[in-house]
Amino acid sequence: MEQQKFKLERNEKLAEFICIMLGDGHLNEKIYRIQISINGIEEPNYVLYIRNLIKSIFNIIPKEKWEKDNIDAIGNEKGMFLYFNNKNIYDKLIFHGLKPGNKVRNQISIPNWIKNRLKYIENKDKLWEENYILIIIGSLRGLVDTDGSIFVVKDRATLRIEFSNGSLPLVKDFNQLCKSLGIIPQPKITKRKWKNERTGRISVTYKTAISSKKEVVKFLLMVQPYKWIFGRKRIEEELKILGVSLKKALNYEKKSNLGFYITKLANSTQINLKNLYLKYLKEKSQQDRVLIKSENIRKIYEILKENGYSIPKISYLTECDFRGPLYRGDSMKIKSFKLLKELFKKYSQISIPFCIKNK
């Protein structure tokens, strides 16, 4: 069957997929194979996620192969491969920055279209400006979910994020992407030599980390890596053994909600984030109770009341109790995204959670 030609859009999904490939992927130039290695036993949800990601980008359902089915397998292997063979897609991925061959020997790095935004802003490419942050977020998510780790530091009862890879340029790129979002990693990249017990070869790994509570919170809230989403329950159980709640471990009380940092980010980069926020808000408003300032709760309450909403109806829509003082609640979750979108578009005096005021 002749393979259809198509155009890949440079967006958040493609950036995430490319960074997944930089972490756990492989390109076979002889048979035009695109392959990703995953721990299929311990990460079944992530297998499903990558499968769906591939389907949404390339309209292809990948095949799977388990290491335990190999002739020389012991039988207790947990690894598996998702793969598909397609010359058109292979060529497009090469065009968009991936390289075949040994990633460590090639000292791979993140493609320039992901990490270099200056030429797009200089050319006044508004669409790129609006979507750039999502591309960075997708890239960081792909890197952490493959070669990253999120774990409890037991002696401090807090969390730490690490990213390690055999390519020094890729680790440096990770730090650069974090800084572009206002997330500050540790300044020093560590180098470690280790011996592979199977092959006897000496390998080198480079590692960077995010350890400050404030920076960990910013990363988890902005990037939402799946290692955090799928591993949160385990992390909470580990902290519980230490007698610490997740809230205390991350120190959410000190201005660490996403709205604060995204607002700060928008002010510093001067990027138009209106469409970005609406897209991001749609998902977040349906999942989490959203932390917002008390004066915005009051404004939303007054506007809804002026538009004919009763107090019980407002309480239902916002999950906020307005029978007491208006400042009683410190969080709000508007159940109707349609209503939330209208509030954001129509009333400039409201700084909706995860959004900034229109200037």
CORGIGI-V888407 format. One record per residue. N is the residue number from 0. PHI is phi in degrees with one decimal (none if undefined). PSI is psi in radians with two decimals (999 if undefined). OMEGA is omega in radians with two decimals (999 if undefined). Layout:
# CORGIGI-V888407
N;PHI;PSI;OMEGA
N;PHI;PSI;OMEGA
This chain:
# CORGIGI-V888407
0;none;2.35;-3.13
1;-72.4;2.32;-3.12
2;-82.1;2.27;-3.13
3;-73.8;2.45;3.06
4;-84.4;2.55;-3.12
5;-152.3;2.94;-3.12
6;-112.1;2.28;3.09
7;-88.2;2.28;3.11
8;-87.5;2.30;3.11
9;-79.3;1.67;-3.09
10;-140.0;-2.98;-3.09
11;-59.6;-0.74;-3.10
12;-65.3;-0.80;-3.14
13;-65.3;-0.71;3.11
14;-61.2;-0.74;3.12
15;-64.3;-0.77;-3.13
16;-63.0;-0.77;3.14
17;-60.6;-0.70;-3.14
18;-74.2;-0.49;2.98
19;-63.4;-0.73;3.11
20;-65.5;-0.67;3.10
21;-63.4;-0.54;3.14
22;-84.0;-1.11;-3.01
23;-121.0;0.31;-3.08
24;-102.1;2.96;3.11
25;-152.0;2.41;3.06
26;-111.0;2.18;3.09
27;-104.7;1.87;-3.03
28;-73.7;-0.31;-3.12
29;-74.8;-0.67;-3.10
30;-119.2;0.22;3.10
31;53.8;0.80;-3.12
32;-96.7;2.39;3.01
33;-111.7;2.12;-2.99
34;-135.5;2.46;3.11
35;-128.8;2.29;3.12
36;-93.5;2.36;-3.12
37;-142.6;2.65;2.97
38;-81.5;1.65;-3.03
39;-70.2;-0.41;-3.12
40;-79.7;-0.83;-3.06
41;-89.7;-0.27;-3.09
42;-127.8;0.92;-3.11
43;-63.4;-0.59;3.13
44;-66.7;-0.63;3.14
45;-72.3;-0.58;3.04
46;-58.5;-0.82;3.14
47;-63.1;-0.70;-3.12
48;-63.1;-0.81;-3.13
49;-65.9;-0.68;3.10
50;-57.7;-0.81;3.14
51;-67.8;-0.62;3.12
52;-63.6;-0.77;3.11
53;-62.3;-0.74;3.13
54;-62.6;-0.72;-3.08
55;-71.4;-0.52;-3.12
56;-87.2;-0.83;-2.97
57;-109.3;-0.11;-3.07
58;57.8;0.72;3.12
59;-132.2;2.41;3.04
60;-96.7;2.02;-3.08
61;-70.9;2.68;3.03
62;-86.8;2.93;3.12
63;-132.5;2.61;3.10
64;-141.5;2.34;-3.09
65;-101.3;2.45;3.12
66;-63.1;-0.57;-3.10
67;-67.7;-0.24;3.12
68;-89.7;-0.05;3.10
69;-68.8;2.71;-3.10
70;-61.6;-0.69;-3.09
71;-92.8;0.26;-3.11
72;-74.1;2.59;3.08
73;-77.8;-0.64;3.12
74;121.1;-0.27;-3.13
75;-109.3;0.27;3.12
76;-65.6;2.48;-3.11
77;-103.8;-0.24;-3.03
78;-76.5;2.69;3.07
79;-147.6;2.92;3.11
80;-125.3;2.36;2.88
81;-102.4;2.29;-3.06
82;-151.4;2.78;2.97
83;-155.7;2.66;-3.14
84;-111.2;2.13;-3.13
85;-160.7;2.00;-3.06
86;-65.8;-0.72;-3.13
87;-61.4;-0.81;3.14
88;-67.1;-0.73;3.10
89;-55.6;-0.85;-3.13
90;-63.2;-0.67;3.13
91;-66.1;-0.69;-3.14
92;-67.2;-0.63;3.04
93;-63.3;-0.76;3.13
94;-60.5;-0.62;-3.11
95;-89.2;0.19;2.92
96;117.9;-0.13;3.10
97;-80.2;2.71;-3.13
98;-129.0;2.40;3.06
99;-76.1;2.93;3.08
100;98.0;-2.96;-3.10
101;-73.3;2.07;-3.04
102;-69.6;-0.60;3.13
103;-72.2;-0.78;3.13
104;-62.4;-0.63;3.13
105;-81.7;-0.15;-3.09
106;45.1;1.11;-3.07
107;-62.4;2.79;3.07
108;-144.7;2.98;3.12
109;-73.0;2.38;-3.14
110;-55.9;2.57;-3.08
111;-62.6;-0.51;-3.12
112;-66.9;-0.33;3.07
113;-87.3;-0.78;-2.98
114;-96.4;-0.15;-3.11
115;-117.9;1.78;-3.07
116;-101.0;-0.14;-2.96
117;-60.6;-0.76;-3.07
118;-67.1;-0.49;3.13
119;-73.6;-0.69;3.11
120;-69.5;-0.68;3.12
121;-62.7;-0.57;3.11
122;-85.4;0.09;3.11
123;57.7;0.75;3.10
124;-82.3;1.64;-3.02
125;-64.1;-0.71;-3.12
126;-61.0;-0.70;3.12
127;-65.2;-0.73;-3.14
128;-59.1;-0.72;-3.08
129;-70.5;-0.53;-3.06
130;-101.8;-0.09;-3.03
131;-60.0;-0.78;-3.09
132;-62.9;-0.68;3.10
133;-63.4;-0.62;3.11
134;-65.0;-0.73;3.10
135;-65.3;-0.74;3.13
136;-61.5;-0.80;3.11
137;-61.8;-0.68;3.14
138;-64.0;-0.84;3.14
139;-63.3;-0.65;3.11
140;-62.2;-0.79;3.14
141;-62.7;-0.66;-3.14
142;-69.5;-0.82;-3.08
143;-69.1;-0.66;-3.12
144;-68.8;-0.31;3.13
145;-103.9;-1.09;-3.07
146;-107.4;0.32;3.11
147;-109.3;3.00;3.08
148;-147.7;2.53;3.08
149;-126.2;2.07;-3.00
150;-147.3;2.91;3.14
151;-87.4;2.24;3.00
152;-89.1;1.81;-2.93
153;-65.1;-0.67;-3.09
154;-72.7;-0.28;3.11
155;-111.6;-0.16;-3.12
156;54.0;0.84;3.10
157;-143.5;-3.10;-3.08
158;-108.0;2.72;3.12
159;-140.0;2.47;3.09
160;-114.8;2.28;3.11
161;-127.1;2.60;3.03
162;-133.3;2.20;-3.11
163;-134.1;2.55;-3.13
164;-161.0;2.76;3.11
165;-78.3;-0.13;3.12
166;-103.9;2.02;3.12
167;-63.3;-0.74;3.10
168;-58.8;-0.62;-3.13
169;-68.2;-0.69;3.10
170;-65.6;-0.70;3.08
171;-64.0;-0.68;3.11
172;-63.3;-0.68;3.10
173;-57.7;-0.82;3.12
174;-61.4;-0.69;-3.13
175;-64.6;-0.74;3.12
176;-64.6;-0.70;3.10
177;-60.0;-0.82;-3.11
178;-63.8;-0.56;3.12
179;-66.4;-0.36;3.07
180;-98.4;0.10;-3.12
181;80.6;0.29;3.11
182;-101.2;2.16;-3.04
183;-103.4;1.92;3.07
184;-80.4;3.02;3.06
185;-62.9;2.50;-3.05
186;-69.0;-0.43;-3.03
187;-99.7;2.30;3.00
188;-97.2;2.15;-3.09
189;-92.7;2.63;-3.13
190;-119.1;2.32;-3.12
191;-135.2;2.32;3.04
192;-100.0;2.42;3.13
193;-147.5;2.73;-3.08
194;-104.7;2.22;3.07
195;-75.8;2.03;-3.06
196;-63.2;-0.53;-3.13
197;-74.4;-0.89;-3.02
198;-94.4;-0.36;-3.09
199;79.2;0.06;-3.12
200;-79.9;2.61;3.06
201;-92.5;2.18;3.14
202;-116.6;2.78;3.11
203;-120.6;2.32;3.10
204;-123.8;2.43;3.07
205;-110.1;2.44;-3.04
206;-136.0;2.43;2.99
207;-125.5;2.89;-3.05
208;-148.2;2.70;2.98
209;-119.6;2.00;-3.01
210;-122.4;-0.44;3.11
211;-62.6;2.37;-3.13
212;-54.1;-0.81;-3.11
213;-60.2;-0.74;-3.10
214;-72.9;-0.63;3.08
215;-61.9;-0.77;3.13
216;-62.3;-0.80;3.14
217;-59.0;-0.78;-3.10
218;-63.5;-0.84;-3.08
219;-65.0;-0.68;-3.11
220;-74.9;-0.66;-3.08
221;-82.7;-0.73;-3.04
222;-88.2;-0.61;-3.12
223;51.7;0.98;3.11
224;-63.8;2.61;-3.12
225;-73.3;-0.36;3.00
226;-63.9;-0.47;3.07
227;-81.9;-0.79;-3.11
228;-63.0;-0.83;-3.10
229;-80.5;-0.40;-3.08
230;-102.7;0.04;-3.06
231;-61.0;-0.72;-3.12
232;-60.6;-0.77;3.11
233;-62.1;-0.75;3.14
234;-63.2;-0.73;3.13
235;-63.3;-0.67;3.12
236;-66.1;-0.69;3.11
237;-64.6;-0.71;3.13
238;-67.9;-0.61;3.14
239;-63.0;-0.68;3.09
240;-61.3;-0.60;3.12
241;-82.0;-0.04;3.12
242;78.5;0.44;-3.09
243;-127.6;2.41;3.07
244;-83.0;2.80;3.11
245;-62.3;-0.70;-3.14
246;-59.6;-0.76;3.14
247;-70.2;-0.65;-3.12
248;-64.1;-0.58;-3.11
249;-98.3;-0.14;3.03
250;57.8;0.92;-3.09
251;-65.0;-0.36;-3.02
252;-63.0;-0.48;-3.00
253;-93.3;1.24;3.03
254;50.3;0.82;-3.08
255;-111.9;0.37;3.08
256;-78.8;2.75;-3.02
257;-62.7;-0.62;-3.13
258;-57.8;-0.70;-3.13
259;-62.3;-0.83;-3.06
260;-75.9;-0.64;3.11
261;-67.0;-0.67;3.09
262;-62.0;-0.79;3.12
263;-60.6;-0.73;3.14
264;-63.2;-0.80;-3.11
265;-63.2;-0.68;3.13
266;-66.3;-0.58;-3.07
267;-82.9;-0.53;-3.09
268;-99.6;-0.22;3.13
269;56.5;0.75;3.11
270;-100.1;2.41;3.09
271;-75.1;1.93;-3.01
272;-108.4;0.20;-3.03
273;-56.4;-0.94;-3.11
274;-67.5;-0.62;3.10
275;-59.5;-0.81;-3.09
276;-65.0;-0.73;-3.14
277;-62.4;-0.72;3.12
278;-65.9;-0.79;-3.11
279;-69.0;-0.66;-3.09
280;-66.1;-0.60;-3.10
281;-57.6;-0.76;3.13
282;-73.0;-0.82;-3.02
283;-68.9;-0.61;-3.09
284;-68.6;-0.36;3.13
285;-89.6;-0.19;-3.04
286;-109.9;-0.68;-2.96
287;-122.7;2.71;2.90
288;-76.5;2.22;-2.95
289;-99.0;2.16;3.14
290;-75.7;2.21;3.10
291;-139.4;2.90;-3.13
292;-72.6;2.60;-3.08
293;-63.4;-0.59;-3.13
294;-67.0;-0.46;3.07
295;-75.1;-0.60;3.05
296;-59.4;-0.76;-3.14
297;-63.3;-0.77;-3.12
298;-64.1;-0.78;3.13
299;-62.2;-0.74;3.11
300;-59.4;-0.83;-3.09
301;-66.2;-0.68;3.14
302;-66.7;-0.76;3.12
303;-63.8;-0.67;3.14
304;-66.6;-0.72;3.11
305;-62.8;-0.50;-3.13
306;-92.4;0.28;2.97
307;93.4;0.13;3.11
308;-80.5;2.36;3.08
309;-78.3;2.82;-3.14
310;-60.1;-0.78;3.09
311;-60.1;-0.66;3.14
312;-67.4;-0.72;3.11
313;-63.2;-0.74;3.14
314;-62.4;-0.65;3.14
315;-68.1;-0.77;-3.08
316;-68.6;-0.55;-3.03
317;-107.4;-0.16;-3.05
318;55.1;0.65;3.11
319;-122.6;2.43;-3.14
320;-92.5;1.91;-3.11
321;-101.2;0.18;3.13
322;-72.0;-0.45;3.07
323;-96.0;-2.74;3.09
324;-58.6;2.55;-3.09
325;-62.9;-0.42;-3.10
326;-92.8;0.17;-3.05
327;-63.7;-0.77;-3.12
328;-88.2;2.52;3.10
329;-111.5;0.11;3.11
330;-144.1;2.74;-3.11
331;-147.1;2.42;3.06
332;-130.6;1.81;3.12
333;-81.0;2.13;-3.01
334;-73.8;-0.52;-3.10
335;-96.9;1.95;3.10
336;-65.2;-0.57;3.10
337;-58.8;-0.77;3.11
338;-65.9;-0.75;-3.13
339;-62.5;-0.72;3.13
340;-64.4;-0.73;3.14
341;-65.0;-0.71;3.10
342;-60.8;-0.74;-3.10
343;-67.3;-0.75;-3.08
344;-74.6;-0.63;-2.95
345;-90.2;-0.57;-3.00
346;-117.4;1.76;-3.07
347;-70.7;-0.30;-3.11
348;-77.3;-0.14;3.13
349;-97.0;2.23;3.00
350;-98.8;1.58;-3.07
351;-62.1;2.56;3.08
352;-51.9;2.45;-3.08
353;67.3;0.18;-3.13
354;-126.9;2.95;3.07
355;-123.4;2.84;3.11
356;-68.6;2.50;2.98
357;-74.2;2.29;-3.11
358;-95.9;999;999
